[in-house]
Amino acid sequence: MENEINRKALIENMADNLPMLRTKLGFTQEEIAKIIGVSRHTVISIENKKRPMTWNTYLSLVLVFSGNPDTKMLMKVMGTVTDELEDYLVPKKKEK
């Protein structure tokens, strides 16, 4: 995997789509903040473009939204995750 998966573009895309993805799962800002281990203020600041999202926060959100088939598909369609990143996060089993 290349060092640059274009993290900046993925993070910006996640920040742009966070309210919709969060709402699709029925999570409030406070609930998603607790799940990923940040403050509600951090989530609000990210959604309002007042604070950049960190790579760790991005990865935490990918893991949360990947657990639901609807939001997992939405992330792929919106370009919030790439196949390369998914393969890296969930490696395929080696064939014997």
N, C-alpha and C positions, 0 to 999 in steps of 0.2 A: 504494500500500500504506500502510495506516495505520502510524503510528510504533509503536503498541502492538498487536502481534499477540497480545497477552497472553503476552509472553515468559515471565513468571514461571510460568504454568500449563504452558507447553510444556516449560520446563526441569525443573519438578518431575515432570512425566509421564515425561520421558526418564530422570531419575534413578531413578524408581521401576521403570522397565522395563529399565534398562541391563543388569543381570545376565542377564535372559532373552534380550535381543537379542544380547548378547555371546556367550552360550553357544550360541545358535542358529547362529552363524557359526563356533563352535569356537575362539573367542579367549579366552585367559587375560587376567587383569587386566593383566599385564605387556605382553602383545602389543598389546592395544587402546591402552594408554598410549603405547607406542612409535609406533603408527600415527598417533595424534592429537597427539603431541608434548607429553605431560604425564608426570609421574612415576607409577609404580605406586601410590605412597602417595596421590596425588590421586584416582585411580580408586577405591581402597579407601574413602577418606574420603567421596567422593560416593555410592558405593553404600551406605555405612553411615549416610548422612544427617548426617555430622559436618562436612561442608563443602558450601557451595552450589556448584552448577555455574555456570560463567560462560556467557554467550551464545556466546562463541567456541568453547568446548568443546562446547556443544550443537550448533552448526552443523557442527563437525568430525565429530561422531558421526552427524549426519543424512547427511552426505556419504558416510561409510563404510557405513552401513546401507542407504542408497539404492542402492548398487551391487549389492545382492543382491535378486532378486525376492521371496524369502520375507520377509526382514526389512523390505523396503520396504512390502510389503502389511501386515505386522504393525504398523508404525509408523502407517499410516493407520487401521487398525482400532482401535488403542489411543488414537488422538488425539495421538500424539507429534509428528506434523506435520499441517499443515492444507493444503488445496488452495491457499489464498492464498499460503502460504509457499513451497510447491513451485513455483507459477507465478512467484514472484519469483526464486527460486534458478535455475530453468531456464526462462527466458522462451520463449514460443512464437515460431516464425518468423512474421514479418509476411508476409501474403499480398500478392502483387503486383497 
